[in-house]
């Protein structure tokens, strides 16, 4: 049986796409100094749109974003982050958090329209059955695991749009909730100062694949 061979132009397009994806991954750096250039809202929205394409179990989409650009609020956020300069230096800081309680309250919204009413009902039953008996903190940890995936997508989305940043966990969660007026149950995946890089940062220094991989 003769197999259909890919058209040469299709193969070339696939190769170009693969190279572009590699470039995004390989050129990403942890950048802590940024040029004093505002990020257009359209670019910020596109970063968030791409980040929201991240997969999540049962399509729960537990992640939420807060975008801080106001200089006065950034100054307070920098204090919450123990004075780390990159928070105040970046034109925008994206806070990535998980709100599992909001997710559960509106879980029907995550059912694909193609599944119809039956899908919405099944989604509600699945989440009530899985998480209904858990306490807020326990199910909050599950939601946070989904938000971490979106955080990874966000960093790559930013790089693909020509921006850089640094993922941060060095902040006071309680004070950050207070600053952003968020409910006490939300869990933070991290904060992401983002902008145009003012330097190239350090090159990648990583374990070899053999060092970190078990083959069976």
N, C-alpha and C positions, 0 to 999 in steps of 0.2 A: 504494500500500500504506500503510495507516494505521499510524503509529508509536505505540507505547504511551507515553503521557505519565506522568512520575513523579507519584505521589500527592503532594498538597500537604504532608501531614505528613512524607513521606520527604524532600522538598525542604527543609523547615524543619529537619529533623534533620541533614541534610547541611550546611546552612548553619551551624548551631550548632556542629557538629563542626569545620568549617573555621575558624570564629572562635576556638574553643578552642585549636586547633593554632597559629594565628597568635599568640595571646596567649602561649603557651609560648615561641615563638621570639622575640617582640618584648620580652618581659619578662625574658628571661635577661640577666644581667649578670655580669661578673667581680667577685665579692665576696671581700674579704680580711679582713673583720671579721664575727664571728658572735656571736649570742646564746649565753649559756652554758646551752644546753638540749641534753640528750642526744637522739639520734635513735633512735626505737623500732626494734628489730631488724626488725619487720615492714616498716617503710618502707625500710630498707636492702636487705632481700631483694627488695622490689618494684623498687627502682632497678636492682639487678643483673639481675633477671629481664627487665625491659624492655630494658636494655642488651644482654642476650644475644640479643634478637630481631634484632639487627643482621645484615645480609646479609654473606656472605663467599663468596669463590670456592670452588666445589665444596662449599659448606657446611662448610668446614674448621673454623670456630670456634676459631681459634688463640688467642683472648684468654683471659686468666686475671685474677682479681681478688684483691687482698689488702686486707682492711678493718682499719685500725688505729684502735683506740679506747682502748687501755690508755694512761694518761697517761705512764707511764715509757717506753713504746716510742715514743709520739708525741714525747717530748722528744728521744729519740735520732734519730728521723726528722727532726725540725727541724734538728738539727745536720748531718745528712746533706744537708739542703736549704739549707745555707749560712746557717742561722739565720733563715730567712724566717718572720715572725711568724704568718702565716696557718696554717701547719702546726700550730703549737701551739695556736692560737686556735680552730681548728675542732673540733667534737665528734667528727668522724670524718674520716679521710683514706683515700681509696680509691686504691690503687695499681693501675694498669692495665698489664699486661704480656702478652707473647706467649711461648708455649712451643711452638715448632714441633716439637721433638723428642718431647714428650709427645703432640702432635697426631699425628705420624707413627706413633708406637707404638700408638695406639688409633684409627687412622683409620676402622676399620670402624664404630665407634660413630656416626660422622657420616652414614652412609648411611641414608636414610629407610626406616623399616620397610616401607613400601609397596613398596619395590624388592626385598624378599626377599633370599635368599642371593646371587642374581646381582648385586644392587646392591652388597652388601658386598664381593664379590669384585672387581667393577669399580672400586670406590673404592680398594681396596688396590692394584690394578694401576695405576690412574691416578697415585696419589701416589708409588708406588715408581718408576714410569717417569719422572715429572716431576722428582722431587727426589732420587732415589737417588744420582745421580752428582754432586750438588752438595755443597759442604762445609757445615758447620754454620752458619757465618756467612752464607753466601749464601742458604740457604733460610730462615734466621732473619729476614733482611730482608723476604722475601716474607710471612712470618707476621706481622711487625710491621705491614705495610701493612693487613692485615685487622683488627688490633687497634685501629688508629687509628679505624676506622669505629665500633667498639663504644664507644670513648671519646666520640665525638660523640653517640651515642645516650645514653650515661650522663648527660652534661650536660643533655640535654633531658629525660630521665626524672626527674632530680632536680628540675628546675624545675617539671615537671608535677605533682610531689608536694608542691610548696611550699617546696623547698629551693634553695639556691644554692651556688656554689663558684667555683673558679678553676682552669683547667688549668695545670699547671706542668711545665716541663722543667728547671728549675734545681735539680739535685741531682747527687750523685756516684753513677753507676750501680753501680760496684764496691762501694761502701760500702752501697748500698741492697740489693744482692744478699746481702751478708754479714748485714745487719741482719735481713732476712726469711728467711734460710737458703734462698735460692733457687739453683738450678744456674747455673753460669757462662754457659750458652748463652742464657738468657732475655733478651729485649729489652723495654725499657720504652717504652710509649706515653706515659706521663706519670703524674703523681700529681694527685689531685683532693681538696683540702680541701673539706668540704661541711658545711652546717648551715643554720640560719635566719639570714637576713641581718640584720646590725646597722645597716646603712645601705643606701641605694639605689645606691651606686656611681655611675659616670658613665653618662650616656645614650650610646646608640650613635652612633658617628662612623664612617661607612663610605663607600667609593667608590660613585659612582653605577653603576648597571648598565651604562650605556654606556661607562664608564671601564674596566670589567673584562671586557666581553663582545665577542667577535668574531662577527658575524652573517654567514652565507653563504647 
